[in-house]
């Protein structure tokens, strides 16, 4: 069994506070922290993704609009759908990104 502490996890290869907590053939789990004012530009993934907001709130940006996501909320976005994130609040938000390859 391998245990990964947030402080020791590898950093994601883009300009946001993200750590790869687990990476395997069945899933990848990334911990993202969005400080107030942080924005993750629109992008898509080649795999389905489940999001779980751990703390705070941020806006999920989608092609058809936006939705504020609050703590203890979970949802799925299918592969190929453009999405982004923006923290418009005064507190940091933390979320888990669970990538589910086929």
N, C-alpha and C positions, 0 to 999 in steps of 0.2 A: 504494500500500500504506500502510495506517495501522497504526502500532505503538502500543499502549497499555501504559504502565508501570503497575504496581499503584499506585504513589504518585500517579499522575495520573488514575486512573479515577474516573468518577462514582460517588457513594455511592448504595446502594440506599435506597428510601424507607420503610424500617422500622427498628426499633430493634435492629440487629445490625451487626457489623463486616463489611459486604459491599460489594464494588466491582463495577461492571458493566464487564467487560473487553472485551466485544464485544456489539453489538446490531445485528441485521440481519433481513431477511425470512426467512431460513432457520434462524436459531438465535440464542440469546442465551446468553452465558457470564458467569456471576457467580462471583467468588472470595469465599468466606466464611471468616472466621476466628472460631472459637469459643474464647474464653478459658475456663479452668477455671471451672465454675459457670454458664456461659452456657446459655441454653435458648431455642430457637426454637419457639414454640407451634405446636400442630397447625394445619395449613392444607392446602389443596389447590391445584392449578394446573389451568388449563384446557387445558394441553398436556402431552405426555409429557416426562419429565425424566430425564437421565442424570446420575449423581453419580460423582465420582472423588475419593477421599480422598487428598490429597497428603501430609499429615503428621499424626501423632498418631492419636487414635481418639476417637470419639463414639458415642453411642447414637442409632440411628434409631428413632424412636417411630412405631408404626403402630397402626391400630385393633385388630389382632389380637395385639399384643405389641410387643416391642422386640428389636433386634439390635445388638450392638456391631460397628461398622464400623472397620476398621483401615487403616493406610496402604497404598497401592497396591492398593486394592480399588475396583471399578467395578461399577455396577448401574443398572438402569432402573426407574422407577416410572411407571406409566401415569397419564394425566390423571384427575382426579376422585377420587384416592385420598388420604385424609387422612394426613399425616405431619408429624413434627416432629423436632427434634434436641436433644440434651442432652450437654454435655461434663462428665462426672463425674470426669475425670482431673485430674492435676496439671500437665499441659502443654497448651499451646494445640493445637488441631487446625485444619487448613486443608483446604478442599475446593472443588472446582469443581462448579458447578451448570450443566448444559448443557440449556437449554430448547429443545425441538424442536417448533415450531408445524407444523401440518399443511400 
